Amino acid sequence: MLLDILAGTGASDLIERTSSSLRVQQVVQLSLAPAFLLAGIGAVMNVMTNRLIWVANKIERILEAGEDGDIEAMRAELPALERRRIHAQRAVMFSTASALAISVVIVLLFVSAFVEAALGTLVAASWVICMGLLVAGLGSFLMETRTAARRNRERMRERMRARGASSTSS
């Protein structure tokens, strides 16, 4: 009965074209590489998101800190933390957009098995967009880690200078 309904709408031709399990297997094989890339993007995004959360929580703790203790040293960390937050947030956003683009590639690969229209150019364009977004996300992540490393080196130099100044005054 369902086939009769679909036959009236031209869907029987669609079912005929896609009934070949070999064709479906080929599409599944073609979509494996993008699916693995999607899993890899997800793993990297997990790391990026954890760093973003850590930075945001650190900023929040500094802003909520009272005026007692070493508040000036804590507030001196804010500019570097804010730069890290911006880079980490961009990394997550670009990576999320990349994951969305790779999902579009996978959908297009499956749709291409069902329609007669050539979708190769659209698949290729989506793939290039995905790679561009992924590169932008990884570049932002690199900037975040470089900012963190640079700030750590600055802190170490400040401590070494402070130790040197305190040992000469003694």
DRENDO-1510 file (C-alpha; in Angstrom, 1 decimal, always signed):
<recs>
REC; n; res; u; v; w
REC; 1; MET; +0.0; +0.0; +0.0 .
REC; 2; LEU; +2.8; +2.4; +0.9 .
REC; 3; LEU; +4.5; +1.6; -2.4 .
REC; 4; ASP; +1.2; +2.4; -4.3 .
REC; 5; ILE; +1.0; +5.8; -2.5 .
REC; 6; LEU; +4.7; +6.5; -3.3 .
REC; 7; ALA; +4.2; +5.3; -6.9 .
REC; 8; GLY; +1.7; +8.1; -7.4 .
REC; 9; THR; +4.2; +10.7; -6.3 .
REC; 10; GLY; +7.1; +9.5; -8.4 .
REC; 11; ALA; +8.8; +8.1; -5.3 .
REC; 12; SER; +8.9; +4.6; -6.8 .
REC; 13; ASP; +11.7; +5.8; -9.1 .
REC; 14; LEU; +13.5; +7.0; -6.0 .
REC; 15; ILE; +13.1; +3.7; -4.3 .
REC; 16; GLU; +14.3; +1.9; -7.4 .
REC; 17; ARG; +17.5; +4.0; -7.6 .
REC; 18; THR; +18.3; +3.5; -3.9 .
REC; 19; SER; +17.2; -0.1; -3.4 .
REC; 20; SER; +20.7; -1.3; -4.3 .
REC; 21; SER; +22.5; -2.3; -1.1 .
REC; 22; LEU; +25.7; -1.9; -3.0 .
REC; 23; ARG; +25.0; +1.8; -3.7 .
REC; 24; VAL; +24.1; +2.4; +0.0 .
REC; 25; GLN; +27.2; +0.6; +1.1 .
REC; 26; GLN; +29.3; +2.9; -1.2 .
REC; 27; VAL; +27.7; +6.0; +0.3 .
REC; 28; VAL; +28.3; +4.7; +3.8 .
REC; 29; GLN; +31.9; +4.0; +2.9 .
REC; 30; LEU; +32.3; +7.5; +1.5 .
REC; 31; SER; +30.8; +9.1; +4.6 .
REC; 32; LEU; +33.2; +7.2; +7.0 .
REC; 33; ALA; +36.1; +9.7; +6.5 .
REC; 34; PRO; +33.9; +12.7; +7.3 .
REC; 35; ALA; +32.3; +10.9; +10.2 .
REC; 36; PHE; +35.7; +10.2; +11.7 .
REC; 37; LEU; +36.7; +13.8; +11.2 .
REC; 38; LEU; +33.5; +14.8; +13.0 .
REC; 39; ALA; +34.6; +12.5; +15.9 .
REC; 40; GLY; +38.0; +14.1; +15.9 .
REC; 41; ILE; +36.5; +17.6; +15.9 .
REC; 42; GLY; +34.4; +16.6; +18.8 .
REC; 43; ALA; +37.4; +15.4; +20.8 .
REC; 44; VAL; +39.4; +18.6; +20.1 .
REC; 45; MET; +36.3; +20.7; +21.0 .
REC; 46; ASN; +36.1; +18.9; +24.4 .
REC; 47; VAL; +39.6; +20.1; +25.2 .
REC; 48; MET; +38.8; +23.6; +23.9 .
REC; 49; THR; +35.6; +23.8; +25.9 .
REC; 50; ASN; +37.3; +22.7; +29.1 .
REC; 51; ARG; +40.0; +25.4; +28.7 .
REC; 52; LEU; +37.3; +28.0; +28.0 .
REC; 53; ILE; +35.4; +26.9; +31.1 .
REC; 54; TRP; +38.6; +27.1; +33.2 .
REC; 55; VAL; +39.5; +30.6; +32.0 .
REC; 56; ALA; +35.9; +31.8; +32.5 .
REC; 57; ASN; +35.8; +30.4; +36.0 .
REC; 58; LYS; +39.2; +32.0; +36.9 .
REC; 59; ILE; +38.0; +35.4; +35.6 .
REC; 60; GLU; +34.9; +35.0; +37.7 .
REC; 61; ARG; +36.8; +34.1; +40.8 .
REC; 62; ILE; +39.2; +37.1; +40.4 .
REC; 63; LEU; +36.3; +39.5; +39.9 .
REC; 64; GLU; +34.4; +38.2; +42.9 .
REC; 65; ALA; +37.5; +38.2; +45.2 .
REC; 66; GLY; +37.5; +40.6; +48.1 .
REC; 67; GLU; +39.9; +43.5; +48.5 .
REC; 68; ASP; +42.1; +41.7; +51.0 .
REC; 69; GLY; +45.2; +39.7; +50.2 .
REC; 70; ASP; +47.0; +39.7; +46.9 .
REC; 71; ILE; +44.1; +41.2; +44.9 .
REC; 72; GLU; +46.4; +43.4; +42.8 .
REC; 73; ALA; +48.4; +40.4; +41.6 .
REC; 74; MET; +45.2; +38.6; +40.8 .
REC; 75; ARG; +43.7; +41.5; +38.9 .
REC; 76; ALA; +47.0; +41.8; +36.9 .
REC; 77; GLU; +46.1; +38.4; +35.4 .
REC; 78; LEU; +42.8; +39.7; +34.0 .
REC; 79; PRO; +44.0; +41.1; +30.6 .
REC; 80; ALA; +45.8; +37.8; +29.7 .
REC; 81; LEU; +42.8; +35.8; +30.9 .
REC; 82; GLU; +40.5; +37.9; +28.8 .
REC; 83; ARG; +42.6; +37.4; +25.7 .
REC; 84; ARG; +42.6; +33.6; +26.4 .
REC; 85; ARG; +38.9; +33.6; +26.8 .
REC; 86; ILE; +38.4; +35.4; +23.5 .
REC; 87; HIS; +40.7; +33.0; +21.6 .
REC; 88; ALA; +39.1; +29.9; +23.3 .
REC; 89; GLN; +35.6; +31.1; +22.5 .
REC; 90; ARG; +36.5; +31.7; +18.9 .
REC; 91; ALA; +38.1; +28.2; +18.7 .
REC; 92; VAL; +35.0; +26.6; +20.0 .
REC; 93; MET; +32.7; +28.6; +17.7 .
REC; 94; PHE; +34.8; +27.9; +14.6 .
REC; 95; SER; +35.1; +24.2; +15.5 .
REC; 96; THR; +31.4; +24.0; +16.0 .
REC; 97; ALA; +30.8; +25.6; +12.6 .
REC; 98; SER; +33.3; +23.1; +11.1 .
REC; 99; ALA; +31.4; +20.2; +12.7 .
REC; 100; LEU; +28.2; +21.6; +11.3 .
REC; 101; ALA; +29.8; +21.8; +7.8 .
REC; 102; ILE; +31.1; +18.3; +8.0 .
REC; 103; SER; +27.6; +17.1; +9.0 .
REC; 104; VAL; +26.3; +18.9; +5.8 .
REC; 105; VAL; +28.9; +17.0; +3.8 .
REC; 106; ILE; +27.6; +13.7; +5.2 .
REC; 107; VAL; +24.0; +14.6; +4.5 .
REC; 108; LEU; +24.9; +15.6; +1.0 .
REC; 109; LEU; +26.7; +12.3; +0.4 .
REC; 110; PHE; +23.6; +10.4; +1.4 .
REC; 111; VAL; +21.2; +12.7; -0.5 .
REC; 112; SER; +23.4; +12.2; -3.6 .
REC; 113; ALA; +22.5; +8.5; -3.6 .
REC; 114; PHE; +18.8; +9.4; -3.8 .
REC; 115; VAL; +18.7; +12.2; -6.3 .
REC; 116; GLU; +19.9; +12.4; -9.9 .
REC; 117; ALA; +21.2; +15.9; -9.6 .
REC; 118; ALA; +25.0; +16.1; -9.4 .
REC; 119; LEU; +25.9; +17.3; -6.0 .
REC; 120; GLY; +29.7; +16.9; -6.2 .
REC; 121; THR; +30.4; +20.6; -6.4 .
REC; 122; LEU; +28.2; +21.3; -3.4 .
REC; 123; VAL; +29.9; +18.4; -1.5 .
REC; 124; ALA; +33.4; +19.8; -2.4 .
REC; 125; ALA; +32.4; +23.3; -1.4 .
REC; 126; SER; +31.1; +22.2; +1.9 .
REC; 127; TRP; +34.3; +20.2; +2.5 .
REC; 128; VAL; +36.4; +23.2; +1.8 .
REC; 129; ILE; +34.3; +25.4; +4.1 .
REC; 130; CYS; +34.6; +22.7; +6.8 .
REC; 131; MET; +38.4; +22.6; +6.4 .
REC; 132; GLY; +38.6; +26.4; +6.5 .
REC; 133; LEU; +36.6; +26.6; +9.6 .
REC; 134; LEU; +38.6; +23.8; +11.2 .
REC; 135; VAL; +41.8; +25.6; +10.4 .
REC; 136; ALA; +40.4; +28.9; +11.9 .
REC; 137; GLY; +39.4; +27.0; +15.1 .
REC; 138; LEU; +42.7; +25.3; +15.5 .
REC; 139; GLY; +44.5; +28.6; +14.8 .
REC; 140; SER; +42.4; +30.3; +17.6 .
REC; 141; PHE; +43.2; +27.4; +19.9 .
REC; 142; LEU; +46.9; +27.8; +19.1 .
REC; 143; MET; +46.6; +31.5; +20.0 .
REC; 144; GLU; +45.0; +30.7; +23.3 .
REC; 145; THR; +47.7; +28.2; +24.2 .
REC; 146; ARG; +50.4; +30.7; +23.2 .
REC; 147; THR; +48.8; +33.4; +25.3 .
REC; 148; ALA; +48.8; +31.0; +28.3 .
REC; 149; ALA; +52.4; +30.0; +27.7 .
REC; 150; ARG; +53.5; +33.7; +27.3 .
REC; 151; ARG; +51.8; +34.7; +30.5 .
REC; 152; ASN; +53.5; +31.8; +32.4 .
REC; 153; ARG; +56.9; +32.9; +31.1 .
REC; 154; GLU; +56.1; +36.5; +32.2 .
REC; 155; ARG; +55.1; +35.3; +35.7 .
REC; 156; MET; +58.3; +33.3; +36.0 .
REC; 157; ARG; +60.4; +36.3; +35.0 .
REC; 158; GLU; +58.6; +38.5; +37.5 .
REC; 159; ARG; +59.2; +36.0; +40.3 .
REC; 160; MET; +62.9; +35.6; +39.4 .
REC; 161; ARG; +63.3; +39.4; +39.4 .
REC; 162; ALA; +61.5; +39.6; +42.8 .
REC; 163; ARG; +63.7; +37.0; +44.3 .
REC; 164; GLY; +66.8; +38.7; +42.9 .
REC; 165; ALA; +65.7; +42.1; +44.3 .
REC; 166; SER; +64.9; +40.6; +47.7 .
REC; 167; SER; +68.2; +38.7; +47.9 .
REC; 168; THR; +70.2; +41.9; +47.1 .
REC; 169; SER; +68.3; +44.0; +49.7 .
REC; 170; SER; +69.2; +41.5; +52.4 .
</recs>
